[in-house]
Amino acid sequence: MDIHSLSQNSLLRKVGSYIAAEFDEFKLVTEVDYEGPPIPLPETAPSADEIMEPLGELALAGFLIRQHADEVKVTSRDGHTCVHLHFEH
């Protein structure tokens, strides 16, 4: 996940945010938990013009996450978001 983009866009700057990861010989599982809106996970890559927009980097990061993770699950409730990523190796 592009943590740099998340932190620049203030998604991980709030109190109560955390990142957890588990790794073994078969998989990497990460969870990013924060207060704020869910990260966009577009199915298609944003255009160069879209990337230049205020949240364009975040859209690009979301697209790359969707492309590289074997499983992505985003839940959001009452302004609180959890992003669960599963990578097989």
N, C-alpha and C positions, 0 to 999 in steps of 0.2 A: 504494500500500500504506500502511496506517496504521502508519508507523514509530513514532509515539508509543506506540501500544498494544504493539507488539513490544518496545520498549525498556523500558516499564514492567513488562512481564511477564518481564523478564530474558532474553528470547530473543536480543537483540543485545548484551548487556553482556559476553559472554565474549570472551576473546582468540581471534583467528582468524575473527571475523565480518567480512563485508564486503558492500557494496552496489555493484553496477556497473550502468551504464546506457549504452545506445547510442541515438542519435536521428538520424533523417534525415527527408527530406521525406515518407516513406511510413509510417514506423512508429517506435514507441518500444519497446525491448526492455530489460527490467531483470532483474537476477539478485540475489537476496538469499541469501547463504550464511552459515550459522551452525551452531554446535554446539548441539543441543537437539532437542526433539520437533518434528514437522511441524506447521505451522499448520493448524487445522481450516478446511475450506472447505465449510461446509454449503450444501446446495442450496436450503434455505428459510431465511427470516430468523428469527433467534431472537426469542422473545417478550420483552416488557418484563421479565418476571420472570427469564428466562434471562440477559438482559443484566446484571441486577443481581448475578448470581452471580460468583464470583471470576474465572473466565475468560470471562465473558459478553462483555466488550468485544472480546476476541480473536475470538470466534465471529462477532460482528457485523462486524468488520474482514474476516474471511475470507469472509463472505457477500458483502460489498460488492466485494471483489476478484474473486470469481467472477462477479458480475453485470457488472462494468465492463471486465474484461480480455477481449480476444478469444481469448486462449489462456493457460491456466494449467497449469503442470507442476510437481509437487512430488515430489522424490525424497529418500529418507532411507535412510541406511545407517550402521550402527554409531554411532548417536547424532549423526550429522552430517546436516543438512538443507539442501537447495537449492531455492529457489522461483524459477521462471522465469516471467516475465510478458511477454506480447506484446500491444501495443496498436496497432491500425491507426488511421490518421487521414486 
